[in-house]
Amino acid sequence: MANAHLHTTGPYALRVRAAEAGLLRVGVWDTDPWVPRGLTDAMVLDAPPDDSENGRGLPLVRACASAWGAGAVGGGKSVWAECGG
């Protein structure tokens, strides 16, 4: 939600639902179709400098989630992560 709030000018929304037994899916939709760097499995994100005020969100999601991804939805994109299991 923080990235959608900071980096998009249109509306955004949060969706939380059970994906299947023991899994929670959290998704954020916004009107910007650009998918953030770091959401592909092959890409490794460097840790930000200790004094940086940003750059930790996606690495934390990737470290805690069992699955994640993004895709085009409704003129924008949805970024999601599944946790649990």
N, CA, C and O atoms as a GROMACS GRO file, in nm:
protein
  340
    1MET      N    1   0.082  -0.118   0.000
    1MET     CA    2   0.000   0.000   0.000
    1MET      C    3   0.087   0.125   0.000
    1MET      O    4   0.053   0.225  -0.064
    2ALA      N    5   0.197   0.121   0.071
    2ALA     CA    6   0.282   0.239   0.079
    2ALA      C    7   0.334   0.277  -0.060
    2ALA      O    8   0.333   0.395  -0.095
    3ASN      N    9   0.379   0.180  -0.138
    3ASN     CA   10   0.428   0.212  -0.273
    3ASN      C   11   0.318   0.266  -0.360
    3ASN      O   12   0.341   0.361  -0.436
    4ALA      N   13   0.198   0.210  -0.353
    4ALA     CA   14   0.087   0.260  -0.432
    4ALA      C   15   0.055   0.404  -0.392
    4ALA      O   16   0.029   0.488  -0.478
    5HIS      N   17   0.058   0.432  -0.263
    5HIS     CA   18   0.030   0.567  -0.215
    5HIS      C   19   0.137   0.667  -0.260
    5HIS      O   20   0.106   0.779  -0.302
    6LEU      N   21   0.262   0.626  -0.251
    6LEU     CA   22   0.372   0.717  -0.283
    6LEU      C   23   0.396   0.735  -0.432
    6LEU      O   24   0.438   0.842  -0.476
    7HIS      N   25   0.372   0.630  -0.513
    7HIS     CA   26   0.418   0.631  -0.651
    7HIS      C   27   0.310   0.633  -0.757
    7HIS      O   28   0.342   0.630  -0.876
    8THR      N   29   0.184   0.638  -0.720
    8THR     CA   30   0.077   0.645  -0.820
    8THR      C   31  -0.012   0.765  -0.792
    8THR      O   32  -0.019   0.814  -0.679
    9THR      N   33  -0.079   0.812  -0.895
    9THR     CA   34  -0.165   0.928  -0.879
    9THR      C   35  -0.313   0.892  -0.876
    9THR      O   36  -0.396   0.975  -0.839
   10GLY      N   37  -0.346   0.771  -0.915
   10GLY     CA   38  -0.485   0.729  -0.918
   10GLY      C   39  -0.524   0.654  -0.793
   10GLY      O   40  -0.449   0.650  -0.696
   11PRO      N   41  -0.642   0.595  -0.796
   11PRO     CA   42  -0.686   0.516  -0.680
   11PRO      C   43  -0.606   0.388  -0.665
   11PRO      O   44  -0.541   0.342  -0.759
   12TYR      N   45  -0.612   0.330  -0.547
   12TYR     CA   46  -0.549   0.202  -0.519
   12TYR      C   47  -0.634   0.130  -0.415
   12TYR      O   48  -0.713   0.193  -0.344
   13ALA      N   49  -0.617  -0.001  -0.406
   13ALA     CA   50  -0.699  -0.079  -0.314
   13ALA      C   51  -0.621  -0.198  -0.260
   13ALA      O   52  -0.531  -0.250  -0.326
   14LEU      N   53  -0.658  -0.240  -0.140
   14LEU     CA   54  -0.600  -0.357  -0.075
   14LEU      C   55  -0.702  -0.469  -0.075
   14LEU      O   56  -0.821  -0.446  -0.051
   15ARG      N   57  -0.657  -0.589  -0.104
   15ARG     CA   58  -0.744  -0.706  -0.098
   15ARG      C   59  -0.672  -0.815  -0.019
   15ARG      O   60  -0.557  -0.848  -0.048
   16VAL      N   61  -0.741  -0.871   0.079
   16VAL     CA   62  -0.689  -0.979   0.162
   16VAL      C   63  -0.790  -1.092   0.157
   16VAL      O   64  -0.908  -1.071   0.182
   17ARG      N   65  -0.742  -1.213   0.126
   17ARG     CA   66  -0.833  -1.328   0.119
   17ARG      C   67  -0.757  -1.456   0.146
   17ARG      O   68  -0.635  -1.462   0.135
   18ALA      N   69  -0.833  -1.560   0.181
   18ALA     CA   70  -0.774  -1.692   0.195
   18ALA      C   71  -0.751  -1.748   0.055
   18ALA      O   72  -0.844  -1.753  -0.026
   19ALA      N   73  -0.629  -1.789   0.026
   19ALA     CA   74  -0.597  -1.845  -0.106
   19ALA      C   75  -0.634  -1.992  -0.112
   19ALA      O   76  -0.691  -2.039  -0.211
   20GLU      N   77  -0.604  -2.063  -0.008
   20GLU     CA   78  -0.642  -2.204   0.012
   20GLU      C   79  -0.612  -2.232   0.158
   20GLU      O   80  -0.565  -2.144   0.230
   21ALA      N   81  -0.637  -2.353   0.203
   21ALA     CA   82  -0.618  -2.386   0.344
   21ALA      C   83  -0.478  -2.346   0.392
   21ALA      O   84  -0.378  -2.393   0.338
   22GLY      N   85  -0.472  -2.261   0.492
   22GLY     CA   86  -0.344  -2.223   0.550
   22GLY      C   87  -0.269  -2.113   0.479
   22GLY      O   88  -0.161  -2.074   0.524
   23LEU      N   89  -0.323  -2.061   0.368
   23LEU     CA   90  -0.256  -1.954   0.294
   23LEU      C   91  -0.340  -1.827   0.292
   23LEU      O   92  -0.461  -1.831   0.273
   24LEU      N   93  -0.273  -1.716   0.312
   24LEU     CA   94  -0.337  -1.585   0.305
   24LEU      C   95  -0.277  -1.511   0.186
   24LEU      O   96  -0.155  -1.503   0.174
   25ARG      N   97  -0.362  -1.457   0.099
   25ARG     CA   98  -0.313  -1.379  -0.014
   25ARG      C   99  -0.345  -1.231   0.011
   25ARG      O  100  -0.459  -1.194   0.037
   26VAL      N  101  -0.243  -1.149   0.003
   26VAL     CA  102  -0.256  -1.004   0.018
   26VAL      C  103  -0.219  -0.942  -0.116
   26VAL      O  104  -0.112  -0.969  -0.170
   27GLY      N  105  -0.307  -0.860  -0.169
   27GLY     CA  106  -0.282  -0.797  -0.297
   27GLY      C  107  -0.310  -0.648  -0.292
   27GLY      O  108  -0.398  -0.602  -0.219
   28VAL      N  109  -0.234  -0.573  -0.369
   28VAL     CA  110  -0.257  -0.429  -0.383
   28VAL      C  111  -0.274  -0.399  -0.530
   28VAL      O  112  -0.191  -0.436  -0.613
   29TRP      N  113  -0.384  -0.332  -0.564
   29TRP     CA  114  -0.412  -0.290  -0.700
   29TRP      C  115  -0.393  -0.140  -0.708
   29TRP      O  116  -0.431  -0.067  -0.616
   30ASP      N  117  -0.335  -0.092  -0.819
   30ASP     CA  118  -0.331   0.052  -0.846
   30ASP      C  119  -0.342   0.075  -0.995
   30ASP      O  120  -0.339  -0.020  -1.074
   31THR      N  121  -0.354   0.200  -1.034
   31THR     CA  122  -0.380   0.235  -1.174
   31THR      C  123  -0.255   0.246  -1.260
   31THR      O  124  -0.266   0.269  -1.380
   32ASP      N  125  -0.137   0.229  -1.202
   32ASP     CA  126  -0.012   0.237  -1.278
   32ASP      C  127   0.022   0.097  -1.331
   32ASP      O  128   0.038   0.005  -1.251
   33PRO      N  129   0.033   0.079  -1.463
   33PRO     CA  130   0.060  -0.054  -1.516
   33PRO      C  131   0.205  -0.101  -1.499
   33PRO      O  132   0.235  -0.217  -1.525
   34TRP      N  133   0.296  -0.014  -1.457
   34TRP     CA  134   0.437  -0.048  -1.441
   34TRP      C  135   0.454  -0.144  -1.323
   34TRP      O  136   0.409  -0.115  -1.212
   35VAL      N  137   0.520  -0.258  -1.346
   35VAL     CA  138   0.547  -0.357  -1.242
   35VAL      C  139   0.683  -0.326  -1.180
   35VAL      O  140   0.781  -0.310  -1.252
   36PRO      N  141   0.690  -0.316  -1.046
   36PRO     CA  142   0.816  -0.280  -0.982
   36PRO      C  143   0.928  -0.379  -1.009
   36PRO      O  144   0.905  -0.500  -1.020
   37ARG      N  145   1.048  -0.326  -1.019
   37ARG     CA  146   1.169  -0.408  -1.033
   37ARG      C  147   1.179  -0.499  -0.911
   37ARG      O  148   1.156  -0.455  -0.798
   38GLY      N  149   1.212  -0.623  -0.933
   38GLY     CA  150   1.232  -0.713  -0.820
   38GLY      C  151   1.122  -0.814  -0.799
   38GLY      O  152   1.128  -0.892  -0.703
   39LEU      N  153   1.022  -0.817  -0.886
   39LEU     CA  154   0.914  -0.913  -0.869
   39LEU      C  155   0.932  -1.039  -0.953
   39LEU      O  156   0.845  -1.126  -0.951
   40THR      N  157   1.041  -1.050  -1.026
   40THR     CA  158   1.066  -1.173  -1.100
   40THR      C  159   1.153  -1.265  -1.015
   40THR      O  160   1.241  -1.218  -0.943
   41ASP      N  161   1.129  -1.394  -1.025
   41ASP     CA  162   1.203  -1.491  -0.944
   41ASP      C  163   1.354  -1.484  -0.967
   41ASP      O  164   1.432  -1.510  -0.875
   42ALA      N  165   1.394  -1.451  -1.088
   42ALA     CA  166   1.536  -1.453  -1.121
   42ALA      C  167   1.613  -1.333  -1.065
   42ALA      O  168   1.735  -1.338  -1.053
   43MET      N  169   1.543  -1.227  -1.031
   43MET     CA  170   1.612  -1.106  -0.988
   43MET      C  171   1.641  -1.109  -0.838
   43MET      O  172   1.554  -1.143  -0.759
   44VAL      N  173   1.761  -1.074  -0.801
   44VAL     CA  174   1.800  -1.064  -0.661
   44VAL      C  175   1.812  -0.915  -0.629
   44VAL      O  176   1.881  -0.841  -0.699
   45LEU      N  177   1.745  -0.874  -0.523
   45LEU     CA  178   1.750  -0.734  -0.484
   45LEU      C  179   1.859  -0.712  -0.380
   45LEU      O  180   1.870  -0.787  -0.283
   46ASP      N  181   1.940  -0.610  -0.401
   46ASP     CA  182   2.041  -0.574  -0.303
   46ASP      C  183   1.974  -0.504  -0.185
   46ASP      O  184   1.874  -0.434  -0.202
   47ALA      N  185   2.028  -0.524  -0.067
   47ALA     CA  186   1.978  -0.454   0.050
   47ALA      C  187   2.010  -0.306   0.035
   47ALA      O  188   2.117  -0.270  -0.013
   48PRO      N  189   1.917  -0.220   0.076
   48PRO     CA  190   1.945  -0.076   0.068
   48PRO      C  191   2.050  -0.037   0.172
   48PRO      O  192   2.072  -0.110   0.268
   49PRO      N  193   2.113   0.077   0.153
   49PRO     CA  194   2.209   0.124   0.255
   49PRO      C  195   2.140   0.139   0.390
   49PRO      O  196   2.019   0.164   0.396
   50ASP      N  197   2.214   0.124   0.498
   50ASP     CA  198   2.157   0.132   0.633
   50ASP      C  199   2.083   0.262   0.659
   50ASP      O  200   1.985   0.263   0.734
   51ASP      N  201   2.127   0.371   0.600
   51ASP     CA  202   2.064   0.500   0.626
   51ASP      C  203   1.952   0.534   0.526
   51ASP      O  204   1.898   0.644   0.530
   52SER      N  205   1.917   0.440   0.439
   52SER     CA  206   1.812   0.464   0.341
   52SER      C  207   1.675   0.461   0.407
   52SER      O  208   1.650   0.380   0.497
   53GLU      N  209   1.587   0.549   0.364
   53GLU     CA  210   1.451   0.554   0.417
   53GLU      C  211   1.354   0.469   0.337
   53GLU      O  212   1.236   0.460   0.373
   54ASN      N  213   1.400   0.405   0.230
   54ASN     CA  214   1.312   0.320   0.151
   54ASN      C  215   1.392   0.208   0.087
   54ASN      O  216   1.514   0.200   0.102
   55GLY      N  217   1.322   0.120   0.016
   55GLY     CA  218   1.388   0.012  -0.055
   55GLY      C  219   1.385  -0.122   0.015
   55GLY      O  220   1.448  -0.217  -0.031
   56ARG      N  221   1.313  -0.132   0.127
   56ARG     CA  222   1.309  -0.257   0.202
   56ARG      C  223   1.181  -0.338   0.179
   56ARG      O  224   1.178  -0.457   0.209
   57GLY      N  225   1.078  -0.277   0.128
   57GLY     CA  226   0.947  -0.341   0.117
   57GLY      C  227   0.945  -0.469   0.036
   57GLY      O  228   0.908  -0.574   0.088
   58LEU      N  229   0.984  -0.463  -0.090
   58LEU     CA  230   0.981  -0.583  -0.174
   58LEU      C  231   1.078  -0.691  -0.127
   58LEU      O  232   1.042  -0.808  -0.132
   59PRO      N  233   1.200  -0.657  -0.082
   59PRO     CA  234   1.285  -0.763  -0.027
   59PRO      C  235   1.222  -0.831   0.095
   59PRO      O  236   1.237  -0.952   0.111
   60LEU      N  237   1.152  -0.757   0.179
   60LEU     CA  238   1.085  -0.818   0.294
   60LEU      C  239   0.971  -0.908   0.250
   60LEU      O  240   0.953  -1.017   0.304
   61VAL      N  241   0.894  -0.863   0.152
   61VAL     CA  242   0.785  -0.946   0.100
   61VAL      C  243   0.842  -1.075   0.044
   61VAL      O  244   0.792  -1.184   0.073
   62ARG      N  245   0.947  -1.064  -0.036
   62ARG     CA  246   1.007  -1.184  -0.097
   62ARG      C  247   1.063  -1.278   0.009
   62ARG      O  248   1.057  -1.400  -0.008
   63ALA      N  249   1.117  -1.225   0.118
   63ALA     CA  250   1.174  -1.310   0.223
   63ALA      C  251   1.066  -1.382   0.304
   63ALA      O  252   1.088  -1.493   0.352
   64CYS      N  253   0.950  -1.320   0.318
   64CYS     CA  254   0.844  -1.376   0.403
   64CYS      C  255   0.738  -1.454   0.327
   64CYS      O  256   0.670  -1.538   0.386
   65ALA      N  257   0.722  -1.430   0.200
   65ALA     CA  258   0.613  -1.490   0.123
   65ALA      C  259   0.653  -1.625   0.066
   65ALA      O  260   0.769  -1.649   0.032
   66SER      N  261   0.555  -1.712   0.055
   66SER     CA  262   0.578  -1.841  -0.010
   66SER      C  263   0.562  -1.829  -0.161
   66SER      O  264   0.613  -1.913  -0.236
   67ALA      N  265   0.491  -1.727  -0.206
   67ALA     CA  266   0.475  -1.697  -0.349
   67ALA      C  267   0.442  -1.550  -0.362
   67ALA      O  268   0.385  -1.490  -0.271
   68TRP      N  269   0.476  -1.491  -0.475
   68TRP     CA  270   0.445  -1.351  -0.503
   68TRP      C  271   0.439  -1.332  -0.652
   68TRP      O  272   0.482  -1.417  -0.730
   69GLY      N  273   0.385  -1.218  -0.692
   69GLY     CA  274   0.380  -1.188  -0.834
   69GLY      C  275   0.308  -1.059  -0.861
   69GLY      O  276   0.268  -0.988  -0.769
   70ALA      N  277   0.292  -1.030  -0.988
   70ALA     CA  278   0.223  -0.909  -1.032
   70ALA      C  279   0.169  -0.932  -1.171
   70ALA      O  280   0.220  -1.016  -1.246
   71GLY      N  281   0.067  -0.858  -1.206
   71GLY     CA  282   0.012  -0.870  -1.339
   71GLY      C  283  -0.084  -0.757  -1.370
   71GLY      O  284  -0.131  -0.687  -1.281
   72ALA      N  285  -0.111  -0.740  -1.497
   72ALA     CA  286  -0.202  -0.636  -1.542
   72ALA      C  287  -0.345  -0.671  -1.502
   72ALA      O  288  -0.391  -0.783  -1.521
   73VAL      N  289  -0.414  -0.573  -1.444
   73VAL     CA  290  -0.553  -0.591  -1.401
   73VAL      C  291  -0.625  -0.458  -1.414
   73VAL      O  292  -0.580  -0.357  -1.359
   74GLY      N  293  -0.735  -0.456  -1.485
   74GLY     CA  294  -0.823  -0.340  -1.488
   74GLY      C  295  -0.758  -0.207  -1.520
   74GLY      O  296  -0.786  -0.108  -1.453
   75GLY      N  297  -0.671  -0.202  -1.619
   75GLY     CA  298  -0.606  -0.077  -1.656
   75GLY      C  299  -0.489  -0.040  -1.567
   75GLY      O  300  -0.431   0.067  -1.584
   76GLY      N  301  -0.454  -0.124  -1.474
   76GLY     CA  302  -0.341  -0.100  -1.386
   76GLY      C  303  -0.270  -0.232  -1.360
   76GLY      O  304  -0.252  -0.313  -1.451
   77LYS      N  305  -0.231  -0.253  -1.234
   77LYS     CA  306  -0.164  -0.378  -1.200
   77LYS      C  307  -0.207  -0.421  -1.060
   77LYS      O  308  -0.258  -0.341  -0.981
   78SER      N  309  -0.186  -0.548  -1.033
   78SER     CA  310  -0.204  -0.603  -0.901
   78SER      C  311  -0.074  -0.669  -0.860
   78SER      O  312  -0.018  -0.749  -0.936
   79VAL      N  313  -0.025  -0.636  -0.742
   79VAL     CA  314   0.094  -0.697  -0.684
   79VAL      C  315   0.046  -0.777  -0.565
   79VAL      O  316  -0.027  -0.725  -0.480
   80TRP      N  317   0.085  -0.904  -0.557
   80TRP     CA  318   0.033  -0.990  -0.452
   80TRP      C  319   0.141  -1.076  -0.390
   80TRP      O  320   0.247  -1.097  -0.449
   81ALA      N  321   0.112  -1.125  -0.270
   81ALA     CA  322   0.200  -1.220  -0.201
   81ALA      C  323   0.114  -1.315  -0.121
   81ALA      O  324   0.010  -1.277  -0.067
   82GLU      N  325   0.157  -1.440  -0.114
   82GLU     CA  326   0.090  -1.541  -0.033
   82GLU      C  327   0.181  -1.578   0.084
   82GLU      O  328   0.301  -1.596   0.068
   83CYS      N  329   0.120  -1.588   0.200
   83CYS     CA  330   0.194  -1.622   0.322
   83CYS      C  331   0.126  -1.737   0.393
   83CYS      O  332   0.003  -1.751   0.388
   84GLY      N  333   0.205  -1.818   0.458
   84GLY     CA  334   0.150  -1.930   0.535
   84GLY      C  335   0.193  -2.061   0.476
   84GLY      O  336   0.285  -2.069   0.395
   85GLY      N  337   0.124  -2.164   0.518
   85GLY     CA  338   0.148  -2.297   0.462
   85GLY      C  339   0.250  -2.367   0.531
   85GLY      O  340   0.282  -2.481   0.496
   0.00000   0.00000   0.00000
